[in-house]
Amino acid sequence: MKRFIAGGVGTAVALFSAATVWAAQPVDWEYRFQPAATDIMRQIAWFEGYTLAFLIPITLLVLLLLLYCIIRFRASANPTPSRTSHNTLIEVIWTVGPVLVLLLLAVPSFQLLTNQYTPPEEAKLTIKATANQWNWDYEYQGDEDLSFNSAMLQEGDRAAAGKEDKSLYPRLLAVDNEMVVPANTMVRVLVTASDVIHAFAMPAFGLKTDAVPGRLSEIWFKVEKEGFYYGQCSELCGKDHAFMPIAIRVVSPQQYESWAAAAAGDLPAANKALTAQIEAAGKLAAAN
């Protein structure tokens, strides 16, 4: 019970604590998806509920049929077993029924798959994400020459990085340099790898794609809420596979423009300035 209460408190802290920033991340006792931050993730969550509307009744029906057969046709109740070889009505039902169910599942499934690979608008920002053992290189494609490495933040480096708040910078998920993108903006990410196969996954965005050496995979997202979002490499890639997090900081378009201009010259200073700006805005909002 204490662990359950602690898990609930942890969830509340992660979602609502800082009037400054909101963070989507794994929490204790989690058994559902992370809160959706994109329209695609909402479609995925809807499709899960839709499929469960079929799976749960079918599972219960099969269970009841098994129990009925176990009890009704047990040896003591049927000393002389039936020699019926077939039943046309039953065969039609168990053929037509599953076909209809599969059709009802296939149509929205293909619609979702199409939506995942068909962005509704042109991307306004393109970032190349290159996976390495065991970190990420991000290269922003545009007028400014901006590229940097993102690796898991070591516990001893938290104070120097100003990332001691574990509700925003969780252990094993926080990184030294987050990918920064603007909110409500179509972002395209070109995913590849430099050594072995990795995978770029961001649960709150509904994203997961392999990072394959020598191949570019294209994904896209349009995040609606500012804050921190955390994912991980989701393809076994070596001994430190579990220590290869992905962190994305979503800010307002104005904050992004300021950060991008400053980051091209001094990334650490730009990150600190962005954090200070967001914290100041959060304190001001809390005071009002």
Residue pairs with C-beta under 8 A, 6 or more apart in sequence:
3 28
3 29
4 29
6 28
7 27
7 28
7 29
8 29
10 27
10 28
10 167
11 27
11 28
11 29
11 30
13 167
14 23
14 25
14 27
14 167
14 170
15 22
15 23
15 35
16 22
17 167
18 165
18 167
18 168
18 282
19 282
19 283
19 285
19 286
20 278
20 279
20 281
20 282
20 283
21 168
21 226
21 227
21 228
21 278
21 279
21 282
22 225
22 226
22 227
22 228
23 167
23 168
23 170
23 227
23 228
23 229
23 230
24 34
24 35
24 37
24 203
24 204
24 227
24 228
24 229
24 230
25 34
25 170
25 173
25 228
25 229
25 230
26 34
26 170
26 173
26 230
33 41
33 44
33 45
33 48
33 203
34 203
34 204
35 204
36 42
36 44
36 45
36 204
36 206
37 204
37 205
37 223
37 224
37 225
37 229
37 250
38 204
38 205
38 206
38 221
38 222
38 223
38 224
39 222
39 224
40 115
40 116
40 205
40 206
40 207
40 221
41 203
41 204
41 205
41 206
43 112
43 115
43 206
44 112
44 206
47 108
47 109
47 112
50 108
51 105
54 101
54 104
54 105
58 101
71 77
73 81
116 206
119 186
119 188
119 220
120 186
121 186
122 186
123 186
123 187
123 188
123 220
124 185
124 186
124 187
125 140
125 142
125 181
125 182
125 185
125 186
125 187
125 188
126 140
126 141
126 142
126 187
126 188
126 189
126 190
127 138
127 139
127 140
127 141
127 179
127 181
127 187
127 188
127 189
127 190
128 137
128 138
128 139
128 141
128 189
128 190
128 192
129 136
129 137
129 138
129 179
129 189
129 190
129 191
129 192
129 200
129 211
130 136
130 137
130 138
130 139
130 192
130 193
130 194
130 211
131 191
131 192
131 193
131 194
131 195
131 198
131 199
131 200
131 211
131 233
131 237
131 244
132 193
132 194
132 195
133 195
133 196
133 237
133 238
133 240
134 151
134 152
134 233
134 237
134 238
134 240
134 241
134 243
134 244
135 149
135 150
135 151
135 152
135 244
136 149
136 150
136 151
136 179
136 244
136 246
137 147
137 148
137 149
137 150
137 194
138 147
138 148
138 149
138 150
138 177
138 179
139 146
139 147
140 146
140 147
140 260
142 260
144 260
144 261
144 263
144 264
145 264
146 260
146 263
146 264
148 177
148 263
148 267
149 177
150 175
150 176
150 177
150 178
150 179
150 246
150 247
151 175
151 176
152 172
152 173
152 174
152 175
152 176
152 243
152 244
152 245
153 161
153 163
153 169
153 174
153 175
153 176
155 171
157 176
158 164
158 169
158 174
161 176
162 272
162 275
163 169
163 174
166 174
168 228
169 228
170 230
172 242
172 243
172 245
173 230
173 232
173 245
173 247
174 245
174 247
175 245
175 246
175 247
177 267
177 271
178 228
178 247
178 248
178 249
178 271
179 246
179 247
179 248
179 249
180 248
180 249
180 250
180 251
180 256
180 259
180 260
180 263
180 274
181 187
181 223
181 248
181 249
181 250
181 251
181 256
182 250
182 251
182 252
182 253
182 255
182 256
182 257
183 223
183 224
183 225
183 226
183 250
183 251
183 252
183 253
184 222
184 223
184 224
184 253
185 222
185 253
185 256
186 220
186 221
186 222
187 220
187 221
187 222
187 223
188 218
188 219
188 220
189 200
189 218
189 219
189 220
189 221
190 216
190 217
190 218
191 200
191 209
191 210
191 211
191 216
191 217
191 218
191 219
192 211
192 212
192 213
192 214
192 215
192 216
192 217
193 211
193 212
193 213
194 213
195 213
196 213
196 237
196 238
197 210
197 211
197 212
197 213
197 235
197 237
198 210
198 211
198 233
198 235
198 237
198 244
199 208
199 209
199 210
199 211
199 233
199 234
199 235
200 207
200 208
200 209
200 211
200 217
200 219
200 231
200 233
200 234
200 246
201 207
201 208
201 209
201 231
201 232
201 233
201 234
201 246
202 208
202 221
202 229
202 230
202 231
202 246
202 248
203 231
204 229
204 231
205 221
205 223
205 229
205 231
206 221
207 219
207 221
207 231
208 234
209 217
209 219
210 217
210 235
211 217
211 233
211 235
223 229
223 248
223 250
225 250
226 250
226 251
226 252
227 249
227 250
228 247
228 248
228 249
228 250
229 247
229 248
229 249
229 250
230 245
230 246
230 247
230 248
231 245
231 246
231 247
231 248
232 242
232 244
232 245
232 246
233 241
233 244
233 245
233 246
235 241
237 244
249 274
251 259
251 274
251 278
255 274
255 277
255 278
258 273
258 274
258 277
259 270
259 271
259 273
259 274
262 269
262 270
262 273
263 270
263 271
